[in-house]
């Protein structure tokens, strides 16, 4: 099987036959600089396993930021980030906190040793060292006739292994991502209660094992857990939403008991070490069999330290291209896109985030190139803003909006691109999803311009108002700055490890990046600033 990181030469060979779309009548000539096959090269690198899913604050996110900064520098764009040692750079840093695994994890059960394939829940800095009996406790019940840990039993110096119950009923591809997440969070709530009950029996640490993972439970743990190489982070920004913290709160707390969850693959090894029949256990969990007990005795040892860093940082990338008009150059149009994603799964598989949002980031780079290579500068200035923290609560754009490196009163518009690389359930190959739509109170002359240009490009418009609060344009809209957001909507690979670069559509990326360019070109050269119009009967 070919690696997901396709070599550049192979990409060029594969894309030589791509037909570049001709420019519609009246389009700026510089728009021809936006080429889908070049965008795909950028997106393929950003979405590679090498960058590890670009979780905000990670080394992969910093590599993505530095890559974008290097592209800006090659285009001759002016850096507009932080001042370091008297020199302005491209990076704009903001504060986060990290909770992370400091000490190498060691779990040994019999002859089996584990250093990965687990997630830690709870997020509290602590150090745990336990050695003793490893005991299978079924579903971890401590009350009633079905209790696996009896009232007079203690778990002091015991490492209990409980099985996480598989949801009942049909589970398959017909369930939406939201439905699977909902079922997984129900399991999290149950897990927290079980951990607390076992903690009252003396357990310092509880291991939860999975027979299988039909609801994508291990995907959800990416939001609420941590493991080696994947930290749990929070913003150090006043008034900024910590979505991961909110999700972690759904766990309900585990008291002072540390919780580990193993992948199904690692769980199988533990079940085998304890002599637990996995087939019989699976039937029992779905109500088709009798309770299962351990057939072997085993000793085990665990050493684990979770630490906290209150002074970590993440970063945006900011550059500008000054306008040509002596008066209007003080005003700027912002192009924004986020380059972060959600990291890697506990089994090591990477959330590549090709469409979300390597596609929009490649659009930002293509738009910047088109303006930089244009024969004539636009009247107004252009700010190119590549942010992180979008997936975790719009952190980076919130920080820029509150700490702008271009005077906020002089920012007249934001044009945001996020997920522009796929056709799917919400947009056909010749459609684009837009917010604010003509039904929205923030409908503006910018969106009117976009609708006019989309018609010339034979692109139909779909309302994307359900995304109005969900991407980086929103932090500009909160400042009463007119915005427009282009995307293609969610699909079956949204926030899944299957969102890979081989599924991107370079022709569509090219068309939507060109539409965003043309829209901003119009705003940057208009005599008047854009205006908010309010709800309208149509796009015109």
C-alpha positions as CSV (number, residue, x, y, z in Angstrom):
1,X,0.0,0.0,0.0
2,X,1.3,3.4,-0.9
3,X,2.2,5.9,1.9
4,X,-0.2,8.8,2.4
5,X,2.8,11.0,1.9
6,X,2.9,10.9,-1.9
7,X,6.3,12.1,-3.3
8,X,6.1,15.4,-5.1
9,X,7.3,14.0,-8.4
10,X,4.6,11.4,-8.4
11,X,2.0,14.2,-7.7
12,X,3.3,16.3,-10.6
13,X,3.2,13.3,-12.9
14,X,-0.4,12.4,-11.9
15,X,-1.6,16.0,-12.2
16,X,0.0,16.9,-15.6
17,X,-3.3,16.1,-17.3
18,X,-5.4,18.4,-15.1
19,X,-7.2,21.0,-17.2
20,X,-6.9,24.5,-15.7
21,X,-10.1,26.4,-15.8
22,X,-10.2,29.4,-18.1
23,X,-11.0,32.8,-16.6
24,X,-14.6,34.1,-16.9
25,X,-15.3,37.4,-18.5
26,X,-14.2,40.3,-16.3
27,X,-12.1,38.3,-13.9
28,X,-8.7,39.7,-12.8
29,X,-5.8,38.3,-14.8
30,X,-3.9,37.5,-11.6
31,X,-6.6,34.9,-10.8
32,X,-4.9,32.6,-13.3
33,X,-2.0,32.3,-10.8
34,X,-4.3,30.1,-8.6
35,X,-3.7,26.5,-9.9
36,X,-5.3,23.5,-8.3
37,X,-2.3,21.2,-8.8
38,X,-0.1,23.6,-6.9
39,X,-2.7,23.9,-4.1
40,X,-2.7,20.1,-3.9
41,X,1.0,20.0,-3.3
42,X,0.7,22.4,-0.4
43,X,-2.3,20.4,1.0
44,X,-0.5,17.1,0.7
45,X,2.4,18.2,2.8
46,X,0.2,19.9,5.4
47,X,-1.9,16.7,5.6
48,X,1.0,14.3,5.7
49,X,1.6,11.8,8.6
50,X,4.9,13.7,9.0
51,X,3.0,16.6,10.7
52,X,1.1,14.3,13.1
53,X,-2.3,15.9,12.6
54,X,-1.2,19.5,13.5
55,X,-2.7,19.6,17.0
56,X,-2.5,23.2,18.3
57,X,0.7,23.6,20.3
58,X,2.3,20.5,19.0
59,X,5.6,20.2,17.0
60,X,3.5,19.3,13.9
61,X,1.4,22.5,14.2
62,X,4.6,24.6,14.5
63,X,6.0,22.8,11.4
64,X,2.9,23.7,9.5
65,X,3.1,27.3,10.7
66,X,6.8,27.6,9.7
67,X,6.0,26.1,6.3
68,X,3.3,28.7,5.7
69,X,5.7,31.4,6.9
70,X,8.4,30.2,4.5
71,X,5.9,30.4,1.6
72,X,5.0,34.0,2.6
73,X,8.6,34.9,2.7
74,X,9.2,33.4,-0.8
75,X,6.4,35.6,-2.1
76,X,8.1,38.7,-0.5
77,X,5.2,39.4,1.8
78,X,5.9,41.6,4.8
79,X,5.9,39.9,8.2
80,X,3.2,41.1,10.5
81,X,3.7,38.9,13.6
82,X,5.4,39.4,16.9
83,X,8.5,41.5,17.4
84,X,11.4,39.4,18.6
85,X,14.8,41.0,19.4
86,X,13.8,44.1,17.6
87,X,12.7,42.3,14.4
88,X,9.1,41.6,13.3
89,X,8.5,38.0,12.3
90,X,5.7,36.1,10.7
91,X,4.6,34.2,13.9
92,X,2.2,35.6,16.4
93,X,2.2,33.6,19.6
94,X,-0.5,33.2,22.2
95,X,-0.6,31.4,25.5
96,X,-1.9,27.8,26.2
97,X,-1.5,25.3,29.0
98,X,-0.4,21.7,28.5
99,X,-1.2,18.6,30.5
100,X,1.1,15.8,29.2
101,X,2.6,12.4,29.9
102,X,6.1,13.1,31.3
103,X,7.4,9.7,32.4
104,X,7.5,6.9,30.0
105,X,4.6,4.7,30.7
106,X,5.2,1.1,31.7
107,X,2.5,-1.4,32.0
108,X,3.5,-5.0,32.4
109,X,1.0,-7.9,32.7
110,X,2.7,-11.2,32.8
111,X,5.0,-11.3,29.8
112,X,3.2,-8.4,28.0
113,X,4.7,-4.9,28.1
114,X,3.0,-1.8,26.9
115,X,4.3,1.7,26.2
116,X,1.6,3.0,23.9
117,X,-2.0,2.3,22.8
118,X,-3.7,3.9,25.7
119,X,-5.3,7.2,26.8
120,X,-5.2,8.8,30.2
121,X,-8.5,10.5,31.3
122,X,-9.0,13.0,34.1
123,X,-6.3,15.5,33.1
124,X,-5.0,16.0,36.6
125,X,-1.2,16.3,37.2
126,X,-0.3,13.3,39.3
127,X,2.2,10.5,39.6
128,X,1.1,6.9,40.0
129,X,3.1,3.7,40.7
130,X,1.2,0.5,41.3
131,X,2.5,-3.1,41.5
132,X,0.5,-6.1,42.3
133,X,-2.3,-8.4,41.1
134,X,-4.0,-7.6,37.8
135,X,-7.7,-8.5,38.3
136,X,-10.4,-8.7,35.7
137,X,-13.5,-7.1,37.3
138,X,-16.0,-7.5,34.4
139,X,-18.0,-4.3,34.0
140,X,-16.7,-3.0,37.3
141,X,-19.9,-3.1,39.3
142,X,-19.7,-2.8,43.0
143,X,-23.3,-3.0,44.1
144,X,-26.2,-5.4,44.0
145,X,-26.4,-9.1,43.2
146,X,-24.4,-8.6,39.9
147,X,-21.5,-6.9,41.6
148,X,-18.1,-8.1,40.3
149,X,-16.3,-6.5,43.3
150,X,-18.0,-7.6,46.4
151,X,-18.8,-5.3,49.4
152,X,-16.1,-6.8,51.6
153,X,-13.4,-6.8,48.9
154,X,-10.6,-4.2,48.6
155,X,-8.6,-3.1,45.6
156,X,-5.5,-1.9,47.5
157,X,-2.4,-2.7,45.5
158,X,-4.6,-4.2,42.8
159,X,-4.8,-3.1,39.1
160,X,-8.4,-3.6,38.1
161,X,-9.3,-4.2,34.4
162,X,-12.9,-3.4,33.5
163,X,-14.5,-3.9,30.1
164,X,-16.2,-0.9,28.6
165,X,-19.7,-2.0,27.5
166,X,-20.5,-1.9,23.7
167,X,-23.6,0.1,23.0
168,X,-26.7,-2.0,22.3
169,X,-28.6,-1.9,19.1
170,X,-27.5,-1.5,15.5
171,X,-24.2,0.4,15.0
172,X,-22.7,0.9,11.6
173,X,-22.0,3.2,8.8
174,X,-25.6,4.5,8.7
175,X,-24.9,6.4,12.0
176,X,-23.7,9.9,11.5
177,X,-20.5,11.2,13.2
178,X,-22.7,13.2,15.6
179,X,-24.7,10.0,16.6
180,X,-21.5,8.0,17.2
181,X,-20.0,10.9,19.2
182,X,-23.2,11.0,21.3
183,X,-23.1,7.3,22.0
184,X,-19.4,7.5,22.9
185,X,-20.0,10.3,25.4
186,X,-22.7,8.2,27.1
187,X,-20.0,5.5,27.5
188,X,-17.7,8.2,28.9
189,X,-20.2,9.1,31.6
190,X,-20.7,5.5,32.6
191,X,-16.9,5.0,32.6
192,X,-16.5,7.9,35.1
193,X,-19.0,6.5,37.5
194,X,-17.4,3.1,37.4
195,X,-13.9,4.5,38.0
196,X,-15.2,6.5,41.0
197,X,-16.8,3.3,42.5
198,X,-13.7,1.3,42.0
199,X,-11.6,4.1,43.5
200,X,-13.7,3.9,46.7
201,X,-12.6,0.3,46.9
202,X,-9.0,1.4,47.0
203,X,-8.0,1.4,43.3
204,X,-5.4,4.0,42.5
205,X,-5.7,3.4,38.8
206,X,-8.4,1.6,36.7
207,X,-7.8,0.2,33.2
208,X,-10.7,0.0,30.8
209,X,-10.5,-2.4,27.9
210,X,-12.4,-2.5,24.7
211,X,-13.6,-5.6,22.9
212,X,-14.3,-3.5,19.8
213,X,-15.0,0.1,18.9
214,X,-18.2,0.4,16.7
215,X,-19.0,3.9,17.8
216,X,-15.5,5.4,17.3
217,X,-14.9,5.8,21.0
218,X,-11.2,6.0,20.5
219,X,-11.8,9.0,18.2
220,X,-13.7,10.8,21.0
221,X,-10.8,10.1,23.4
222,X,-8.7,12.4,21.2
223,X,-10.7,15.3,22.6
224,X,-10.8,14.4,26.3
225,X,-7.7,12.3,26.9
226,X,-3.9,12.5,26.6
227,X,-1.2,10.0,25.7
228,X,2.5,10.1,24.8
229,X,2.9,12.6,22.0
230,X,-0.6,14.0,22.4
231,X,-1.2,16.6,25.1
232,X,-4.4,18.0,26.5
233,X,-4.3,21.7,26.0
234,X,-6.3,24.7,27.1
235,X,-6.2,28.4,26.2
236,X,-4.7,31.2,28.3
237,X,-6.9,33.7,26.7
238,X,-9.6,35.7,28.6
239,X,-13.1,35.0,27.4
240,X,-12.1,32.3,24.9
241,X,-14.0,29.0,24.8
242,X,-12.2,25.9,25.8
243,X,-14.1,23.3,23.9
244,X,-11.9,20.4,24.9
245,X,-12.3,21.3,28.5
246,X,-16.1,21.4,28.1
247,X,-16.0,18.0,26.5
248,X,-13.8,16.6,29.2
249,X,-16.3,17.9,31.7
250,X,-18.9,15.4,30.3
251,X,-16.7,12.7,31.8
252,X,-18.2,13.6,35.1
253,X,-15.0,13.2,37.0
254,X,-13.1,10.2,38.3
255,X,-12.1,11.5,41.7
256,X,-8.5,10.7,42.6
257,X,-8.5,7.6,40.6
258,X,-6.4,7.7,37.4
259,X,-8.1,6.1,34.4
260,X,-6.5,4.4,31.4
261,X,-8.4,3.2,28.3
262,X,-6.7,0.7,26.0
263,X,-7.2,0.4,22.3
264,X,-9.0,-2.8,21.1
265,X,-5.7,-4.2,19.9
266,X,-3.9,-3.6,23.3
267,X,-7.1,-4.8,25.1
268,X,-6.9,-8.1,23.3
269,X,-3.4,-8.7,24.6
270,X,-4.6,-8.0,28.2
271,X,-7.6,-10.2,27.8
272,X,-5.4,-13.0,26.6
273,X,-2.9,-12.5,29.5
274,X,-5.8,-12.7,31.9
275,X,-7.4,-15.7,30.2
276,X,-10.6,-13.8,29.3
277,X,-12.5,-15.3,26.3
278,X,-13.1,-12.3,24.1
279,X,-15.8,-14.0,22.0
280,X,-17.8,-14.9,25.1
281,X,-17.2,-11.4,26.5
282,X,-18.5,-9.8,23.4
283,X,-21.7,-11.8,23.5
284,X,-22.2,-11.0,27.2
285,X,-21.9,-7.3,26.6
286,X,-24.6,-7.4,23.9
287,X,-26.9,-9.4,26.2
288,X,-26.5,-12.8,24.5
289,X,-24.4,-14.7,27.0
290,X,-23.4,-15.2,30.6
291,X,-20.9,-13.1,32.7
292,X,-17.3,-13.9,31.9
293,X,-14.5,-14.5,34.4
294,X,-10.8,-14.5,34.3
295,X,-9.1,-17.8,33.7
296,X,-5.5,-16.8,34.7
297,X,-3.8,-15.0,37.5
298,X,-1.3,-12.3,36.5
299,X,0.9,-9.8,38.2
300,X,1.5,-6.3,36.8
301,X,3.2,-3.0,37.3
302,X,2.4,0.6,36.2
303,X,4.4,3.7,36.4
304,X,3.0,6.9,35.0
305,X,3.4,10.7,35.6
306,X,1.1,13.3,34.2
307,X,2.6,16.8,34.3
308,X,1.4,20.4,33.7
309,X,3.0,23.3,31.8
310,X,1.3,26.7,32.5
311,X,3.5,28.7,30.1
312,X,3.2,26.9,26.8
313,X,2.4,28.7,23.5
314,X,0.8,28.1,20.1
315,X,1.0,30.5,17.1
316,X,-0.6,32.1,14.2
317,X,1.1,33.2,11.0
318,X,0.5,36.8,9.7
319,X,1.8,38.6,6.7
320,X,0.7,41.6,4.6
321,X,0.9,43.1,1.2
322,X,0.7,46.9,1.3
323,X,-1.8,48.6,-1.0
324,X,-0.9,51.1,-3.7
325,X,-3.3,54.0,-2.8
326,X,-1.8,56.6,-0.5
327,X,-5.0,56.9,1.5
328,X,-6.7,53.5,1.1
329,X,-3.6,51.5,1.9
330,X,-4.2,52.1,5.6
331,X,-7.3,49.9,5.3
332,X,-6.9,46.1,4.9
333,X,-8.8,43.1,3.7
334,X,-8.0,40.0,5.8
335,X,-7.8,36.5,4.2
336,X,-8.0,33.8,6.9
337,X,-7.7,30.0,7.1
338,X,-6.8,27.7,9.9
339,X,-3.9,25.3,9.6
340,X,-4.4,23.2,12.8
341,X,-6.2,19.9,13.1
342,X,-6.9,17.4,15.9
343,X,-3.7,15.4,16.2
344,X,-3.4,11.6,16.2
345,X,-5.5,8.8,17.6
346,X,-4.5,6.8,20.6
347,X,-3.6,3.9,18.3
348,X,-1.1,6.2,16.5
349,X,-3.2,6.7,13.3
350,X,-3.1,10.4,12.3
351,X,-6.1,12.7,11.8
352,X,-4.6,14.1,8.6
353,X,-7.1,16.9,8.1
354,X,-6.7,17.2,4.4
355,X,-10.0,18.9,3.7
356,X,-10.2,20.3,7.3
357,X,-8.2,22.4,6.7
358,X,-5.1,21.7,4.6
359,X,-7.4,22.6,1.6
360,X,-8.3,26.1,2.9
361,X,-4.7,26.7,3.9
362,X,-3.6,25.8,0.4
363,X,-6.2,28.3,-0.8
364,X,-4.7,31.0,1.4
365,X,-1.3,30.4,0.0
366,X,-2.6,30.4,-3.6
367,X,-4.5,33.6,-3.0
368,X,-1.4,35.2,-1.5
369,X,0.6,34.2,-4.5
370,X,-1.9,35.6,-7.0
371,X,-1.9,39.0,-5.3
372,X,1.9,39.0,-4.9
373,X,2.5,38.1,-8.5
374,X,-0.1,40.6,-9.8
375,X,1.1,43.3,-12.2
376,X,-0.5,46.0,-10.1
377,X,-1.1,46.2,-6.4
378,X,-4.6,46.5,-5.0
379,X,-5.6,49.9,-3.7
380,X,-6.1,48.6,-0.1
381,X,-3.7,46.4,1.8
382,X,-4.1,42.7,2.3
383,X,-3.5,40.7,5.4
384,X,-3.0,36.9,5.2
385,X,-3.8,35.2,8.5
386,X,-3.1,31.5,9.0
387,X,-4.4,30.6,12.5
388,X,-4.2,27.7,14.9
389,X,-6.6,26.7,17.6
390,X,-9.7,26.7,15.4
391,X,-10.6,23.2,16.1
392,X,-10.4,23.8,19.9
393,X,-12.6,26.9,20.0
394,X,-11.4,29.5,17.4
395,X,-8.5,30.4,19.7
396,X,-6.0,31.8,17.2
397,X,-8.5,34.1,15.4
398,X,-9.9,35.3,18.7
399,X,-6.4,36.2,19.8
400,X,-5.7,38.1,16.6
401,X,-9.0,39.9,16.8
402,X,-8.2,41.0,20.3
403,X,-4.5,41.7,19.6
404,X,-4.5,42.7,16.0
405,X,-1.2,43.4,14.3
406,X,-3.1,45.6,11.8
407,X,-5.3,48.3,13.5
408,X,-8.7,46.8,14.0
409,X,-10.7,49.9,12.9
410,X,-8.9,49.7,9.6
411,X,-9.8,46.0,8.9
412,X,-12.7,46.3,6.6
413,X,-13.5,42.6,5.8
414,X,-12.5,39.0,6.5
415,X,-12.7,36.3,3.8
416,X,-12.4,32.9,5.3
417,X,-11.8,29.5,3.7
418,X,-12.3,26.2,5.5
419,X,-12.9,22.8,3.9
420,X,-12.9,23.8,0.2
421,X,-11.5,20.5,-1.1
422,X,-14.4,18.1,-1.5
423,X,-17.8,17.7,-3.1
424,X,-20.2,15.9,-0.9
425,X,-23.6,15.8,0.7
426,X,-23.8,19.6,1.2
427,X,-22.3,20.8,-2.1
428,X,-22.2,19.3,-5.5
429,X,-19.1,19.8,-7.8
430,X,-20.5,23.0,-9.1
431,X,-21.7,24.4,-5.7
432,X,-20.2,26.3,-2.8
433,X,-21.5,26.8,0.7
434,X,-21.5,30.4,1.9
435,X,-22.3,32.2,5.2
436,X,-23.7,34.7,6.0
437,X,-26.4,33.9,3.5
438,X,-29.0,36.3,2.2
439,X,-31.2,35.1,5.1
440,X,-28.7,36.2,7.7
441,X,-28.6,39.5,9.6
442,X,-24.9,39.9,8.7
443,X,-25.6,39.5,4.9
444,X,-23.4,42.2,3.3
445,X,-22.2,43.6,0.0
446,X,-19.2,41.2,0.2
447,X,-21.5,38.3,-0.1
448,X,-23.4,40.0,-2.9
449,X,-20.1,40.4,-4.8
450,X,-19.3,36.7,-4.1
451,X,-22.7,35.7,-5.5
452,X,-22.2,37.8,-8.6
453,X,-18.8,36.3,-9.3
454,X,-20.0,32.7,-8.5
455,X,-22.6,33.1,-11.1
456,X,-20.0,34.1,-13.7
457,X,-18.0,31.1,-12.6
458,X,-21.0,28.8,-13.0
459,X,-21.0,28.0,-9.3
460,X,-24.3,27.6,-7.4
461,X,-24.5,29.0,-3.8
462,X,-25.8,27.0,-0.8
463,X,-26.6,28.5,2.6
464,X,-23.9,27.7,5.1
465,X,-25.4,29.6,8.0
466,X,-25.1,26.6,10.3
467,X,-21.4,27.2,10.1
468,X,-21.6,30.9,11.0
469,X,-20.4,30.4,14.6
470,X,-18.0,27.6,13.7
471,X,-15.0,29.0,11.9
472,X,-12.6,31.9,12.2
473,X,-14.6,34.5,10.4
474,X,-16.9,34.6,13.4
475,X,-14.3,36.4,15.6
476,X,-14.2,39.2,13.0
477,X,-18.0,39.3,12.7
478,X,-18.1,39.8,16.5
479,X,-16.1,43.0,16.0
480,X,-18.8,44.1,13.5
481,X,-16.5,43.5,10.5
482,X,-18.3,42.2,7.4
483,X,-17.3,38.6,6.6
484,X,-17.8,35.9,4.1
485,X,-17.0,32.2,4.6
486,X,-16.5,29.7,1.7
487,X,-16.6,25.9,2.3
488,X,-18.1,22.8,0.8
489,X,-19.7,21.4,4.0
490,X,-19.1,18.3,6.0
491,X,-18.8,14.7,4.7
492,X,-18.3,11.2,5.9
493,X,-14.6,11.8,6.5
494,X,-15.1,14.9,8.7
495,X,-12.8,14.6,11.8
496,X,-12.0,11.0,10.8
497,X,-8.5,9.5,10.1
498,X,-9.9,8.9,6.6
499,X,-9.7,12.7,5.7
500,X,-6.6,12.2,3.5
501,X,-5.1,14.2,0.7
502,X,-5.8,11.5,-2.0
503,X,-9.5,12.4,-1.7
504,X,-9.1,16.1,-2.4
505,X,-10.4,17.6,-5.7
506,X,-7.8,20.0,-7.1
507,X,-10.3,21.4,-9.7
508,X,-12.8,22.4,-6.9
509,X,-10.1,23.8,-4.7
510,X,-8.9,25.9,-7.6
511,X,-12.4,27.2,-8.3
512,X,-13.2,28.1,-4.7
513,X,-9.9,29.8,-4.1
514,X,-10.4,31.8,-7.3
515,X,-13.9,32.8,-6.1
516,X,-12.4,34.0,-2.7
517,X,-9.6,35.9,-4.5
518,X,-12.0,37.7,-6.9
519,X,-14.3,38.6,-4.0
520,X,-11.4,40.1,-2.0
521,X,-10.0,41.8,-5.1
522,X,-13.3,43.6,-5.5
523,X,-13.4,44.7,-1.9
524,X,-9.7,45.8,-1.9
525,X,-10.2,48.0,-5.0
526,X,-13.7,49.4,-4.4
527,X,-14.2,53.1,-3.7
528,X,-16.3,52.4,-0.5
529,X,-16.0,50.0,2.4
530,X,-18.3,47.0,2.4
531,X,-21.7,47.4,4.1
532,X,-23.9,45.1,6.1
533,X,-27.3,44.9,4.5
534,X,-29.3,42.5,6.7
535,X,-31.7,39.8,5.5
536,X,-32.7,39.8,1.8
537,X,-35.0,37.8,-0.4
538,X,-32.1,36.6,-2.6
539,X,-28.3,36.8,-3.1
540,X,-28.4,39.9,-5.3
